[in-house]
């Protein structure tokens, strides 16, 4: 099979995408953020509904949101809960096995054993500081939209991550924000019709940090594909 330069670029952009959990403080130009989102909006959506809405946080507003959520995260009695189930209510193999593996692989890199609950809690809390990234995204969707629009939304977010990679930037999509949708709504002034989908960090990876050496495994094509003739 002969590959073209364009194929190689696309393949490299996709395969080099990863969830980065430590960023440099280097600023990201607003024009780059706007271009990433402009290109990403070419994602397909049923009947061209384009169900995505994005809040781009930098500077003081990013700090305000991070501080508010971290305070709630460190208060066991804060009573925050997810508005929708991102993960299964009942876990089964192989999904639970994959989830456990990446969790323990990350904690092992960071030297966090199973008994170190405080260390794991603190590491999870780094989500809410956007892993020190200079840019944070909060994605919302109108409550009237159904499952198909959430599928469309995933394609839009994938575009965001790939367009970022094409510019030498990295990202981390974060469902961890979902638990604090009420706080997010208050701080960002969301309309009642808006539901928080998730957050995302954007910036330049700090490759000196060991957590950014984490490599996730992927199932072989033969494990999830059936060819029928």
LINBEL-V695894 format. One line per field, one symbol per residue. phi: phi as a letter, one per 20 degrees, with the letter a starting at -180 (. if undefined). psi: psi as a letter, one per 20 degrees, with the letter a starting at -180 (. if undefined). A space follows every 10 residues. Layout:
# LINBEL-V695894
phi=???
psi=???
This chain:
# LINBEL-V695894
phi=.eddgfffff fffffefbee cbcffgfdfg fffffgffff fegfbgllfl feccdddblf ffffffffff fffedfefme bfebefdffd ecfeffffff ffffffffge mdefeeffff ffffffgfel lmffccdddc cffffdggff fgffffffgg ffffgfdmdc bbfcfgfgfd fffffffemf fffedfeadb ecrdfefeef feefdeecff gfeccdedc
psi=ppqrhgghgg ghggiiprop jpqqipqpph hgghgghggh ijqqqpkkhm jqpppoprch hggggggghh ghhjohjhkq qqhqogrqho qrqighgggg ghghgghghj korhimhggh ggghhhgijk kjqippqppr qpiiqahhhh gghhhghggg hhhghijjrr ropoihhhhk hggggghilq qhipppgarp qpbppnjiph hjippqqqqq hiijpopp.
